[in-house]
């Protein structure tokens, strides 16, 4: 039965894999002595003669799990490869342009591969270490086969306990420099350690599965940089980073052989669980080392044993290849700082996939991703859009045989569904926002049938058209208390139908549009009779304090009519139960109910404690640290960044009115603010808005990119259109 389940899942997944090469000449290879042990580091080398260097030559490279590439002694890729999991049995491959690194005559290709060898919350191991390399052009054929050489690099080792918590696929990394192979990645290297290669399987075969082209850019390497500051505490050198970042630590020391230097960040125990650390055992003399397993925090701690002289320490930041092209500023520094920390938190939770946090889990929980993808449109350059698209394909590729969806995925150790997170993912705020804000509809047709099956076969309705609460494996609505799951389920389901209906229209599925519309209408018609008490929304079986989240979701879903707004605002002025994850929707509901002043007031009330931690550049999982947090309380959880979206989208008023910001409106809701400005990068260029409010008038400076149209409404709601250009506009507020 279990085998049948996985077979069905595989058949489903193969439908939705993204673009891939159809034919391969290379084979997966591994050195003859490799036993695919957990945390193995493996060297591969190949020397090739090239008669004529081509103008362009693409290398297609895949590995389980990560690789570093040198050509002719020059580093070409720092941490290539993506964690496995485009579907339950397949592997990503990279495309790398290598022509600029080649020369006429003899060329040396060298790679270091890190095989995780264990499952995690964002990785499913193939069970076999392996490398695949193929670069084919006129007169050139460089492919992994029996002619390559390699060895297991024994200087790389696993530390003793403590080890990273079980959610992480990565291990701690120890390097014993006494076993180092000098020059292994340079031309001319010769060693008896180099052994023959065993072809593991053909490309596209088990255990690595189908090869799927990497759908996101190669990671950005910011280069080695000096620390902001250094101080010593006992035997520990504490080095300050400019902000919470994904980094690899570097050192240069003079030492006798056999001394152990330990490296970790101040966030090693992030979210109450241990993450990764590193160790370096010295050889005799002056030596340099960079630990390639990335870690994150505000500080790097080097524990220096007696007899070791530190000559230099630096760090290398790497991360998702996107620019911080968006901005927000206003006359109240609190909101400016909140936007800034939200953006930094967003970036540190992006790498192979969107993460809940970069330390405890590195897991693609889709509830988190819904908030994160919305923030990216206002904070980052358009290359960021590809990460959410990758997550969308993965979510449907991992759909179970019974039609249910679950996250995090890819995952070798988790198969449980959180029903409300899954509704959020396929909803107006998830899949539909990704389409509408990016303008990219390429994923809609491939994923539609799977989403449709989930919403209409997995979910059932009662006689009043309300969705029946599903236990799933974890019926989770939010961290915290006083969570009315009944109201939340109806609101999230309605939003999911709303997004699906737009996709059905787009694809010309008339019958589906009619069916979905009927379900939406019935749900909306009976919603008040089922949940409205006269003062708030509440499920009949819910007996705790009134849930602020539920009132907010009734508003943002459109199920609450405007006559309910005064009562709902009253509730939101009293109830404060939402975690930072759901607070985003509470605040948004206040803007939708035309309460910008209170929205900003509540935002400040909620986030003031978090921003008082002046040494932190990122936002927390809960409202405080440790016992005042939720779910372990990480200090870098991008689901907390909802204010970033709202400050740009609502306060400055910039929202698309057609896909991809081809047209957009600027309807500011400044509340008590006197000045505010924002910028965001679209595929058409930069939108820039600067606002100065005086009484009932707002002086607006507006930059409209080429190929787009802006709409600016006046106090009566009438909109005036502005084509590409720079404008100074006076807007009267209500």
Secondary structure by P-SEA (a helix, b strand, c coil): caaaaaaaaaaaaaacccccccccccccccccccccccbbbbbbbbbbbbcccccbbbbbbbccccbbbbcccccccccccccccccccbbbbbbbbccccccccbbbbbbbbbccccccccbbbccccbbbbbbbcccccccccccccccccccccccccccccccccccbbbbccccccccccccccccccbbbbbbccccccccccbbbcccccccccccccccccccccccccccccccccbbbbbbbbbbccbbbbbbbcccccccccccccbbbbbccccccccccccccccbbbbbccccccccccbbbbbccccccccccccccaaaaaaaaaaaaaaaaaccccccccccccccccaaaaaaaaaaaaacccccaaaaaaaaaaaaaaacccccccccccccccccccaaaaaaaaaccccaaaaaaaacccccccccaaaaaaaaccccccccccccccccccccccccccccaaaaaaaaaaaaaaaaaaaaaaaacaaaaaaaaaaaaaaaaaacccccccccccccccccccccaaaaaaaaaaccccccaaaaaaaaaaccccccccaaaaaaaaaaaacaaaaaaaaaaaaccccccccccccccccccccccccccccccccccaaaaaaaaccccccccccccccbbbbbbcccccccccbbbbccccbbbbbbbbcccccbbbbbbcccbbbbbbccccbbbbbccccbbbbbbcc
